[in-house]
Amino acid sequence: MQERSLKRFKKIFIGGKTSESDMSINTPSEISANLQIGPTDEGMVRIYVEADGVEIPMDFNAEEATEIAEEIMAAAQMVATK
């Protein structure tokens, strides 16, 4: 499940590029971005990212949003136990 939603996020965020040369989770970056997460009027959960004048709204249904939240919590727990 984790791989599916991360691939979807990656495709949306970087325009569908999925080659091995793409930025990975461990690649350092100097880019800063604003992140907003909340419900939409249409019953979706929106993750909204804005950086360097680029705005990326990503809408997810409740099941997808729950999967993403679980992935974030699992990653936070992994970091906290290191």
C-alpha positions in Angstrom: 0.0 0.0 0.0 2.8 2.4 0.9 4.4 2.1 -2.5 1.2 2.8 -4.4 0.4 6.1 -2.8 4.1 7.3 -2.8 4.3 6.5 -6.5 1.1 8.5 -7.0 2.5 11.4 -5.1 5.8 11.3 -6.9 4.0 11.2 -10.3 1.9 14.2 -9.4 4.6 16.2 -7.7 7.4 15.8 -10.4 5.2 15.5 -13.5 5.3 11.7 -13.9 9.1 11.3 -14.1 9.9 8.0 -12.4 13.5 7.2 -13.5 16.2 6.2 -11.1 17.9 9.6 -11.6 15.0 11.5 -9.9 15.3 13.0 -6.5 14.9 10.4 -3.8 13.8 10.6 -0.2 17.4 10.8 0.9 18.6 13.4 -1.6 19.5 16.7 0.1 17.6 19.8 -1.2 17.8 23.5 -0.7 14.1 23.9 -1.8 11.7 25.2 0.8 8.0 24.9 0.3 4.7 25.8 2.0 2.5 22.8 2.9 -1.2 22.9 3.7 -3.4 19.9 4.4 -7.2 20.0 4.8 -10.6 19.0 3.7 -12.1 20.4 0.5 -15.8 21.4 -0.1 -16.0 18.4 -2.4 -15.3 15.9 0.3 -11.6 15.2 -0.5 -8.5 15.8 1.5 -6.2 18.2 -0.2 -2.4 18.4 0.2 -1.4 21.7 -1.2 2.3 22.5 -1.9 3.6 25.8 -3.0 7.3 26.5 -3.8 9.0 29.0 -6.0 5.8 30.2 -7.6 4.6 26.6 -8.4 1.3 25.5 -6.8 0.5 21.8 -6.6 -2.9 20.9 -5.2 -3.3 17.1 -4.7 -6.7 15.7 -3.8 -7.2 12.3 -2.2 -10.3 10.4 -1.1 -10.6 9.4 2.6 -9.0 6.0 2.1 -6.0 7.4 0.3 -5.6 10.2 2.8 -5.6 7.6 5.6 -2.9 5.6 3.9 -0.7 8.7 3.5 -1.3 9.6 7.2 -0.3 6.1 8.3 2.9 6.3 6.2 3.8 9.6 7.8 3.2 8.2 11.3 5.2 5.1 10.5 8.1 7.2 9.2 7.9 9.5 12.3 8.0 6.4 14.6 11.0 5.1 12.7 12.9 8.3 13.1 11.9 8.7 16.8 13.3 5.2 17.6 16.7 5.8 16.0 
